[in-house]
Amino acid sequence: MITEDVEKYLTGIEKGSQIFLDYDGTLVPIIMDPELCFADNELREILKEIDRLYELYIISGRTLEDLKKFLNLNLNYIYLHGMFADLKGKTIEFVENSSKYFDTFRKLENEVRFPEGSGVRTYRKPYGFVIHLGLVPDSLKPEYIKQAEILGKEYGLEIYYGINLIELKVPGVNKGRAIRALRNDRKCLIAGDEATDEYGFVECPECLTIHIGNGKTAAILSVRNIDEFRKILKALIHRPDIS
Ligand SMILES: [Mg+2]
């Protein structure tokens, strides 16, 4: 709906403005195998150009290794949901004592056991612990959710309620907080497709916030899918007054 009149929305986004873009579901489609989300060549060329004209940040829940592998570009990366940033080689930590949390999650991995045959699967991420309930009968899920909440309290962690999963995570870490720490006072553009991106939208109501997909959002604009969003990305690099 908006793509015919993109320039109107881009008002205030100037040369050098900050652009914060989520990766999965925003720049590339979500596919069955999350290990194969490589950027296509057109996308890589667009991002290179955006990085040249503006101040580009890729902001994602993924690890830095994943993002660099998929994009293979020297960009600013905010990774692990806003826990760290790599600003073209310079590392920034948005949380104090991150190594303490690394140990916490290792401890959870070693100590937490659910009964054999319960269907509960657990995974450790570098800075998170996932309790997956996809194979658990519905009637038993509330009990395991309760157990996860008790663990969260015991270890001082925040709980993220996903679809069929609970993730114990570092408290206070989110994309909005990372964006706030890096923001200058100019109007910026923030785009993303899911719940974690809403933190950024809420944090910057005066900016151009774009939600990809259907559903409720705090963003100013919604586009239906990645293809529509890519038209906006192309418009960013083909503006009469910016070169
Ligand atoms: Mg996403």
Residues whose N, C-alpha, C, O or C-beta is under 5 A from the ligand:
A	BS01	MG	D22 Y23 D24 G25 T26 D193 E194
